[in-house]
Amino acid sequence: MKKYIIIIIASFPLISLGQSTVLKNVNIVDVINERIIPNSTIEVKDGIILKVYNNSYTAGKEDKVIDLTDKFVIPGLIDSHTHIEHSAYWTDESKYNPPRENLIELLNHALLGGLTTIREMACDVRVIGELSRAAQINNIASPNIYYPSLMGSPAFFEDPRAAAGSLGEIPGQVSWFRAIDDNTDLSNVIAQSKGNGSMALKLYALLTGEQIKNIAGEARRQDMKVWAHAYTQFAKPSEIVQSGVNSVSHAPLLLYELSDKPDYSKYPEKDQLLQDVFNKMKLNNVSFDPTIFVYQNVLRIKNRSEVAKKITQKAHDAGVMIIAGTDSISAYRDQKLPFIHNELEYYARDCEFSNMEALKTATINAAIALGIESEIGSIDEKKKANLVILNENPLEDIRNTRKIHFVMKNGIIYKSE
């Protein structure tokens, strides 16, 4: 397991009563106003950004002062499309149900690599719910985790992933993996999903446009988000983005607007139908996580990577809010950093995003998509102290997000040895 150092600060008032942690002389990357605020001071107390100063702050004798001259601070990064359990196994015997120590090791690696929040997209909530709570109260070194309950056609729940995620129960008949048909009592099953701690519903395979619309309407009534695949076999992208969902996933799936047998080899020359979908996404405030990383790196779908990048570029040009997701998290025993850094590089290098625009996909955009932009996503007073201190300026080169000095999550500093 990768070793890390935890520097305990004011998140534990019994240990550090009255103490603030003062990050001094740091250059703030302001993702709201798209600028750098030089030589600033950030005061953190009880896990919250208490105050941001223009360096006129005078530290108290009890304060812990950290001089960050020539360093840069960005908001804690957010991966908007993760699969924790599917990323944490290393043998076929543990596929989809890895040991808890693997999960902890994966989450430690993610946090040390700058991820302070993740949007999990399908899981056994009995496992991930416990980890989410432990992360929230700082019992484990992990990003904060937000997760959904998955809904799909009854036929989907013959999939081995559904069986693994429902272990001991009947797939399709549990609140977090629910089979939906036209006779389902949506009010009841959505209330059950909310009751298991899910913040959203993930809509997956073989659902019709009418079913998606009905689910989204009831979810909205019960104050739950709805995250969907951009194509569900029985509903085209244009139907889905107008149904009331909050976000859609996977760039190549938008090609199903043109054909039920899409050409993944190139972006279509006549793309008016796709442009119409982009316009509908913008009009309906539907965010889009393209998951370029998985198409770039998984061999069996690598032929879709170039069209995924072009779709992402075109959606961004049309004003769609892009949120960065990897459809994974990290190769935590083989790679130094989580994959979110690769996803940001693809946006800046291949999709014509500015470095600031790329950075926003994993900070403020992602926070807005989660509906918690008042808590995270930018460096502002009263927000959670979720920060990444960098040795170099990410606006000069987006790859500088990899040059991590330390990470702060919930006001606690984590640093690799």
URVEN-V150868 format. One record per backbone hydrogen bond with DSSP energy under -1.0 kcal/mol. NH is the residue of the N-H (numbers start at 1). CO is the residue of the C=O. E is the energy in kcal/mol with one decimal. If there is no record, write none. Layout:
NH,CO,E ; NH,CO,E
//
This chain:
5,415,-3.3 ; 7,413,-3.1 ; 12,9,-1.7 ; 15,12,-1.8 ; 16,12,-2.3 ; 19,16,-2.1 ; 21,44,-2.8 ; 22,64,-3.3 ; 23,42,-2.9 ; 24,66,-2.7 ; 26,40,-2.4 ; 27,71,-2.3 ; 28,37,-2.6 ; 29,73,-2.7 ; 30,35,-2.7 ; 35,30,-1.7 ; 37,28,-2.8 ; 40,26,-3.4 ; 41,53,-2.2 ; 42,23,-2.3 ; 43,51,-3.1 ; 44,21,-2.9 ; 45,48,-2.5 ; 48,45,-1.8 ; 49,383,-3.0 ; 50,43,-2.1 ; 50,48,-1.1 ; 51,43,-1.4 ; 53,41,-3.3 ; 63,60,-1.2 ; 64,20,-3.0 ; 66,22,-3.2 ; 68,24,-3.3 ; 71,68,-2.5 ; 72,390,-2.4 ; 73,27,-2.6 ; 74,388,-2.4 ; 76,386,-2.5 ; 77,114,-2.2 ; 78,362,-2.0 ; 79,117,-1.7 ; 80,324,-3.3 ; 82,119,-1.9 ; 87,83,-1.1 ; 94,91,-1.0 ; 95,92,-1.2 ; 103,99,-1.6 ; 104,100,-2.6 ; 105,101,-2.2 ; 106,102,-2.6 ; 107,103,-2.5 ; 108,104,-2.6 ; 109,105,-2.2 ; 110,106,-2.2 ; 111,107,-2.3 ; 112,108,-2.6 ; 113,109,-1.3 ; 114,111,-2.0 ; 115,110,-2.3 ; 116,77,-2.1 ; 117,77,-1.5 ; 118,144,-2.6 ; 119,79,-2.9 ; 120,146,-2.4 ; 121,82,-2.3 ; 127,124,-1.5 ; 128,124,-2.3 ; 129,125,-1.8 ; 131,127,-1.7 ; 132,128,-2.8 ; 133,129,-2.0 ; 134,130,-2.2 ; 135,131,-2.5 ; 136,132,-2.3 ; 137,133,-2.0 ; 138,135,-1.2 ; 139,134,-3.0 ; 140,134,-1.0 ; 142,140,-1.2 ; 144,116,-2.8 ; 146,118,-2.3 ; 149,200,-1.9 ; 150,176,-3.1 ; 151,202,-3.1 ; 152,178,-1.7 ; 153,205,-2.4 ; 156,153,-1.5 ; 158,155,-1.3 ; 159,156,-2.5 ; 163,159,-1.5 ; 164,160,-2.4 ; 165,161,-2.2 ; 167,164,-1.1 ; 169,166,-3.2 ; 173,170,-2.3 ; 174,177,-1.2 ; 178,150,-2.7 ; 179,172,-2.3 ; 180,152,-2.7 ; 184,181,-1.6 ; 186,184,-1.5 ; 189,185,-2.4 ; 190,186,-2.4 ; 191,187,-1.5 ; 192,188,-2.0 ; 193,189,-2.0 ; 194,190,-2.5 ; 195,191,-2.0 ; 196,192,-1.1 ; 197,194,-1.5 ; 198,193,-1.4 ; 199,147,-2.5 ; 201,225,-2.1 ; 202,149,-3.0 ; 203,227,-3.0 ; 204,151,-2.5 ; 212,208,-2.4 ; 213,209,-2.3 ; 214,210,-2.2 ; 215,211,-2.6 ; 216,212,-2.8 ; 217,213,-2.0 ; 218,214,-2.1 ; 219,215,-2.8 ; 220,216,-2.3 ; 221,217,-1.7 ; 222,218,-1.7 ; 223,220,-1.4 ; 224,219,-2.6 ; 225,199,-1.9 ; 227,201,-3.3 ; 228,247,-2.3 ; 229,203,-1.8 ; 230,249,-1.8 ; 232,235,-1.6 ; 234,232,-2.0 ; 240,236,-2.2 ; 241,237,-2.6 ; 243,240,-1.6 ; 246,226,-2.9 ; 247,226,-1.3 ; 248,287,-2.2 ; 249,228,-1.4 ; 250,289,-2.4 ; 251,290,-1.7 ; 254,251,-2.0 ; 255,252,-1.7 ; 256,253,-1.6 ; 257,254,-1.8 ; 258,255,-1.7 ; 259,255,-1.3 ; 275,271,-2.7 ; 276,272,-2.3 ; 277,273,-1.7 ; 278,274,-2.7 ; 279,275,-2.4 ; 280,276,-2.1 ; 281,277,-2.4 ; 282,278,-2.4 ; 283,279,-2.6 ; 284,280,-2.1 ; 285,282,-1.3 ; 286,281,-2.8 ; 287,246,-2.3 ; 288,321,-2.2 ; 289,248,-2.3 ; 296,292,-2.2 ; 297,293,-1.4 ; 298,294,-2.0 ; 301,298,-1.5 ; 302,299,-1.1 ; 304,301,-2.0 ; 305,302,-1.8 ; 308,304,-2.1 ; 309,305,-2.1 ; 310,306,-2.1 ; 311,307,-2.6 ; 312,308,-2.1 ; 313,309,-2.4 ; 314,310,-2.6 ; 315,311,-2.7 ; 316,312,-2.5 ; 317,313,-2.6 ; 318,314,-1.6 ; 319,316,-1.6 ; 320,315,-2.4 ; 323,288,-2.3 ; 324,361,-1.9 ; 327,81,-2.2 ; 334,331,-1.9 ; 335,331,-2.9 ; 339,329,-2.8 ; 341,338,-1.0 ; 343,339,-2.0 ; 344,340,-2.1 ; 345,341,-1.8 ; 346,342,-2.4 ; 347,343,-1.7 ; 348,344,-2.1 ; 349,345,-3.2 ; 350,346,-2.6 ; 353,347,-2.0 ; 358,354,-2.5 ; 359,355,-2.3 ; 360,356,-2.2 ; 361,357,-1.0 ; 362,359,-1.1 ; 363,360,-1.4 ; 365,360,-2.1 ; 367,363,-2.2 ; 368,364,-2.3 ; 369,365,-2.3 ; 370,366,-1.8 ; 372,367,-2.2 ; 375,372,-2.0 ; 376,372,-2.0 ; 380,378,-1.2 ; 382,49,-3.3 ; 383,380,-1.6 ; 384,375,-2.8 ; 385,47,-2.6 ; 386,384,-2.2 ; 387,408,-2.4 ; 388,74,-2.5 ; 389,406,-2.7 ; 390,72,-4.0 ; 391,403,-2.7 ; 396,393,-1.0 ; 397,393,-1.1 ; 400,397,-2.4 ; 401,398,-1.9 ; 402,399,-1.6 ; 403,400,-1.4 ; 404,402,-1.8 ; 405,389,-3.4 ; 406,389,-1.0 ; 407,414,-2.6 ; 408,387,-3.1 ; 409,412,-2.5 ; 411,385,-1.9 ; 412,409,-2.0 ; 413,7,-1.6 ; 414,407,-3.6 ; 415,5,-2.6
//
